[in-house]
Amino acid sequence: MNSTYKQLSSERTTTLFGRSNEFKALKNAYKRVKDEHSFERITVHGEAGTGKTALVMALQELVLADNGFFCSGKYFQNSDLGQEPYSAIMSAFSDLCDIILQSSDFNEERKATIQRLLGSDGNMLLNIVTNISPFLADEECNRTIEDSKTMFYCSIDKLKNACKSFLQAMCSTGNPLVLFVDDIQWMDEGSKCLLN
């Protein structure tokens, strides 16, 4: 194997082919959301293997350079993997927790703000967002896992409110968020309700 082949095969390209219009649309949507402090839901359509995931992942560099958060989760076709309801969304939420915990501006003041905004809604997420506990007030962390399981399954409306509180608490105008949920054709019914 020659050295040129080794070098080319070990490098990952971020160049998109035939997707410049779609990438421009994603960048424009991101800029709108950032400038207007709003949100948008965008669905990228296409056949399998046409670069949809690569297209969205190309946006990550722009978001990170802009001091934003880029979090992702993925649904799987094979139900033998034991896919839990809301799994991709909660995986992305776990990513967000990790990012914020590791950020240089995370301090006691930011933690207190997150706790205040989350309130008791954070407890509902305790069992499904594995690393949320550092953001919860001590009394919320002391509730049992069974309490959070009961709350989790009781109402999709309560879960929607908890997710909304979570996103409002974790994000700020200085840190826009891109939440990428991949392979939504395999998502469970609960996730569809949550995203709608």
C-alpha positions, 0 to 999 in steps of 0.5 A: 500500500503506497503512502498516498493511499494511506494518507488519503484513507486516514483523512476524513473529508468535510467537503460536501458534494452536490449539497451547497444549496441545502447547506446554505439553507441550514446555515441561513436557518441557524443564523435566523435562529441565533439572531432572532433568539427563536427556534426552527425545526428542519427536516432533511429529506433524501434517500439512504446514503445520499449524505443527509447526516454528513450535511447536518454534521457539516453545520457542527463546525459553524455552530461550535465556532459560534460558541453554540452547542451541537448535540445529537442522537440517533434512532435505530431500525433494529428494535433488538437493540432495546431502543427505549422511548425517546432514546435519541432525544435523551441521548442528545440531552445527555450530550448537552449536559456533558458539554455544559459541565465541561464548558469554561463558563459553567460555575455556581451562578450558572448552576443556580440559574439552571436549577431555578429554571428546571425546578421540579421538571428536572426530576422527571428527566432524572431517570432518562437523562443519565447525567442531569443530576449535577444540574438539579437541586439537592432535594430533587436528586434525593427523590427515588428513581421510582418517583421519576419513572412514575412521573416519566410515564404519567403524561406526555404533556408533563414530559413536553414541559420538562423538556422545554424547561430543560432546553430553556435552562441549558441554552442562552442567547450566547449559546445557540443550540442545534439538536440533531436527531438522526434517522427519525423514520425509526423513532418511536411514537412517544418521540413523535409526540414529543417533537410535534 
